[in-house]
Amino acid sequence: MSAGRGIERLVGACAAIGVAAWLGVACEAKTEREPLPDWREGLSQGDAGVRPDAFVEPDAAVEDAGPQDAADPIEGFALTPAYGLGYDTRLSATRAVDGECAVNPDGTPQGFEEKECTLDINELDLYGNGLDFDFWVPEGVCEYVIYGHYMYEAFEVGVGPIEVSWDVDGVGNVSNQVNAVNGMPYCEYDHRWRDPDAPNCCLGSYTATITNTDSGQVEVQGPLFWGGKPAECYNGAAFWDPEASLSEDGWPMNKIVFTQELAWHKRFHWDNLSTDYFTNVVLASYYHPLDHQPGGAPAGLLAAWAQPFYTFQCYDHAEELLAELRLVVKEWNEEHEFYTEDDPDSTGIEPHTGTPINDRRDWADATPGSVDFIEFAQ
């Protein structure tokens, strides 16, 4: 699924949160994508802690792939548009004056440089073709490259109540229920109560107390786990990545590449969304804070394990961060707005079809405000 990659060694796979934790924690490297987990099928019990990263000793150096099909030679630690797609995209620094999504670290922690960048793409190009861009690592800077991708909480994750109780008589009539429905423990974050195809996102444990009102017998059960699996409640580019590797708990894992200060290049590609989704949210991470008051971001990106950026990092042997690029993907509703770089979220009705100009939702209209989660509306 990639072009011009050269010799790539994915020397380890790391969970996407808490990069600083990956040294000294072992995990098995995976090079093939496993099927995404079913909403209801068994991954091990998760909790609200930080997911660890891991490291595997490399066995060979990475060779320099060299520039492939860029218009100009690539300089610096950089992200660039993918050429030869048959349609236009832009990739540039979000706020920097020079406009390039590139930094030039000197290979020391003191020379650390960072940039936030934006990839602009028309909405049907993203929905019908997917996402492509190129990543460049210069010679003599990075001993390791670590990258991970954008993801969000689609169904709300939360900790369930710690006490559950109800009364029952000799013929099975249930009364006085606390955190229970029809004599069954109830957690609002177990979304299967609303839809059997939804995930269980309820974490923590509880004690159940059942009182027989006829005999006076009291039965106490527990502690029992609510059984939620938070990774099943998330989605985004990290999951949709054709090269994704999932941890035992179902989380997409960051990739570690041992470059040995050699130049390195990779083309990233995500398949078109039209096969599985109705919107562009799975790949389009951009949002405007004014659309999501009072929190300033969609609820799904304010969550504990959410990653609002596609992130690319350069490290030395001691895991000191030397450079970082953070990428946002913005989809545009109209082609002329894309080329004039005016309004990505233009609205109205198309004159011939009578359909909305905004054909594929992004965060602006998928979950306006900062309370609602997107759930099945992806």
N, C-alpha and C positions, 0 to 999 in steps of 0.2 A: 504493500500500500504506500510505499515511499519511493522517492526518486533521488538519485545522486547521493546515496547515503554513505558511500565508501564502505570501509570495514568497520562495522559497529559492534562494540562489545557492551552489552547491557550486563554489567558485572554485579548487579544486585537490584532488588526491588524493595521500595520503602514505602511505608504508609505515609499519607500526605500531610499529616499534622505533626508538628514537633520535630523538625529535621535535626535539631540539636541532639536528639535522643538516639540517633541511629547507630552511632559507634558502639560496639561491644554487645549488640543485641543480635542474635542470629536469626535469619529467616531463609527460607528456600527460594532461590531465584526461579522465576517462571518466565518463559519466553513465548508461550502461546496463551491467547486469551481463553479463559474459561467462560462458559455460559453465564450470563447474568443470573443472579439468584432469583428464584420464584419468590413472590411476596411472602409465601407461607412456609417455605421449606427451610430445613434446619441448617442454620449457621450457629456457631456457638454463642452462648449468652454474652452480650456486650454490657458495658456500663458507661457511665458518663465521664470516664477518664480520657487521657490523651493516648492516641494510637501511636505505638512505637515505630521507628524506622529501623532499618537493618543494613548490614554491610557484608559483602562477600568479596574475598580477596581475588583480584583479577589475575588472569593468566597470560595476558598479552597486551601490547600497546595498541592504541587506535591509530590507524593511518589517516593521513590528511586526505579528505575527499576532494578538496579544492573547489573553487567556484564552478557551478554547473551551467546555469543558463541565465544568470543575472545580467542586466544591461551593463553594469559597471563592476569593477572589482570590489569585493566586500572587505571593509576594514573594520576592526573592532569586534567586540562581543555584541552581536546584532541579530535582529529579526527583520526580515524583508518580505515583500509580497512574493507569492509563487508565480513565476512567469509561465506562459504557455497554457493557461487555463481556458482561453477562448472568451474570457470576460474580464472586466476590470475589478481590481480591489486596490485599496490603499492601506499602507501600514507605516505609521509614523509616530514620533513621540507625541504624547498627549498635550503637553504644555511647553516643551522645550522650544527655544527659538529656532534652532537649526532644523527641526522637523525629522531628523533621522532617529530611528529606534536603534541606537548603538551607543555603547560606552567604551572607553579605552582605559581599563584599569592597568596598573603597572605591575600586577602580580604580588602585591603586598596588601595586608589588611589596611594599612594607612592610606593606600591608594584606592580604596573602595569607591565604586561608582554605581549608580542605579538610575533607572528611568521607568516611568509608566508609559505604555504605548497603547495605541488604538488601531485595530484593523477594521476598516470600513468595507461593507459589502452590501449589494442590493439584496432585498429579502428573498426573491425567488432564486437568485444564484446560490444563496446559502441553503434554502430549503430543498432545492432541486439538485444541487451538485455537492453540497457539503462544504467543508472548510479546509483550506490549504495555506501554508506559509512555510518559509525557510528560516532555519536557525543556524548561525555561524559562530564558531569559536576560533579566535586567532591563535596563532602559534606563540608559545612562550609565556602563557598567562595562567591557564587553568590546569591543575592536576586532576580535578574531578569536575564533572558537570552533573547537576541534579535538576530534574525538571518534573513538574506535576501540573495537573490541569484543573480548571474551574469545575466546581460542583456546588450544589445547593440542596437544602432540605425541602423535599417536595411534600412530605407529610410531617406534621408537627411531632417532634420527639419530646417526651417528658417523663418525669418520675411519678409513678403511681402512688396512691395512698398507702400508708403502712398498716392501717387497721381496716378490716372488713368484718361485718357481722350481719346476722339475720336470725329471726326466730322461725321455727317451724313446728306445726302441731302433728298429731299422730297420723293424720290423713294427707299430710304434705302441703298444707296451706302455709305460705310464706308471708311473714310480716316483719315490721320494724327493721327494714333493710338499711344498712349503712355501707355505701360503696359496693353495692350489690344490686343485681337485677334478676328477678325470678330465681333467687337462690344461687346465683353465680357471681363471683367476684367481677367488679366492673372498674375499668380504668378508661378515662376519656381519650387516652393516647393509643389505645388498642382500637384502631380504625376499622377493624373487622365487624364491630358492632353496627357500623353504618353501611358497610359494603363488604361482602365476603371476599372480594378480590383485593381489598386494601391490606396494607401491612400492619403488623403489631409494632408500635413504636413506644410501648410503655416499658420503662425501665424500673429497676429497684425490686424490693421484696415487700411482702405483707404477711400479717397473721390473720387468719380467719377464725371467728368465734361463732359457733352455731348452737343456739339454745333450743332444746325441745320443750315447748310450753306445756305439754301434757305430763311428761315425766320429770321435768326440771333438770334433766341431764344437760351439761354444758360440754361441748367438744371444742377444743382448740387445735387448730392445724397451723403448721408453719414453724419457722418462716418459709414462705413459698415465693418463687420468683414470678414476676409478671411476664417474663419471657420475651420482651421486645428485642428486636434486632435492628439497631439504628441504621446500619448500612443499607438495609432494604427500604429505608424511608428517604433516601437521597437519590439524586440523579444529576446529570450534567455531562460535560465533555469528558470528565475523568472516567465515567462509566461507558460512554459511547465510543471512546477511543478504540479503534480496531486492534491496537496493540496492548490493551489494558491487561494488567495482571491483578488479581484480587487476592487479598489476604484471607486467612481462614475465617475471619469475621465478615468477609464480603466487601472490604474497603479497597478502592483502587490504590495501587502502590506507586510511589514516586520511583522514577528510574535513575540509577546512578551509572554514569559512564566514566571510566578511567581513561582520560585522554593523555596523561603523561606530558602535558604541555605541548602536544601536537595540535595542529589545526584540525578542526572537525566540522562537518556540515551534516544537517539532517533536514529533509522535507517532512513536515507533519501533514497528515491527512486524516480527515474524518468523513465518513460516508454521508450521503444525503439523508436528511431527516424525513423525507416524504414517505419512506417505507414504514415508519413506526410512530410518527408524531404529527400533530396538527399545527404546532407553533414552531418558532425558531428559538425558544428559550433554552433548549438543551445545549445549544452552542453559543447563543448570543448573550454574553454576560453583561453588556452595558445597561445601566439604568441612570436616570436623572434623579437626584435627591428630592427635587420638588414634587416628583410624582409619588413619593413614598413617605409623606409626613404622617406622624411626627418623628418617625425613626430615621428617615433619610435614606433608607434602603429597603428592598423587599424583605419580608419576614424570612424567606428562605435563605437569604444571604446574611442575615443577622444571627443565624443559628451557630451552635457550638462548633460543628465540624465543617461548616461551609467554607469554601475557598472562592472568593470573588474574582480571582485572576488565574490566567495561565502563567505559571511562574518558571523562570529559567535562572539558575544560580551557578556561579563559578566559585570553586573552593580550592584551597591548598591541602597538603597532606594532613594538617592538623585540624581540618574542618573550620578554618577561618574563612569567612565569606569575603570574596574579592570583588564580586560584581553581581548585580541582579537586574533582570528585566521582568516587568509585570505587564501582561497583555490583557486588554479588554477587546471583545468583539462586538461591534455595533452594526446592526442591520438597518437599512434605509428603506422607507416605504415607497419612494418615487425616484426614478432614475435622474430626472433633472435636478432634484434636490441633492442627490448624491454627487453629481458633477459640480454643482455650485457650492457644495459643502454648507448648505443652509440648514434645513430642518429634517432630521432623520425620522421624526414621528408625525409627519404631515398627515392630515385627515381629510375626509370628504368622500364623495361618491364618484366612481369612474363613470364617464359620460356615456359609454356604449353598453356596458354590462349592468350598470346599476348596483354593482358590488362595492364594498368599501375600498378606498385607496390603500388602507392598512390591511393587506391580505393575510399576513401572518403575524400573530401577536409576538411582542417581546415583553420585557418586564413592565413597561409603561402601562400596558393595558391588560396584561395577564393577571397581575395581582396589584392593582393600585393601592396605595397605602402601605403600611408596614405591619399589618396584623394577619392578613389572609395568606394561607399556603396554597400553592398551585395544585397540588394533589393530582387528580386525573386529567386536568385541563392543560396538558402539555402537548 
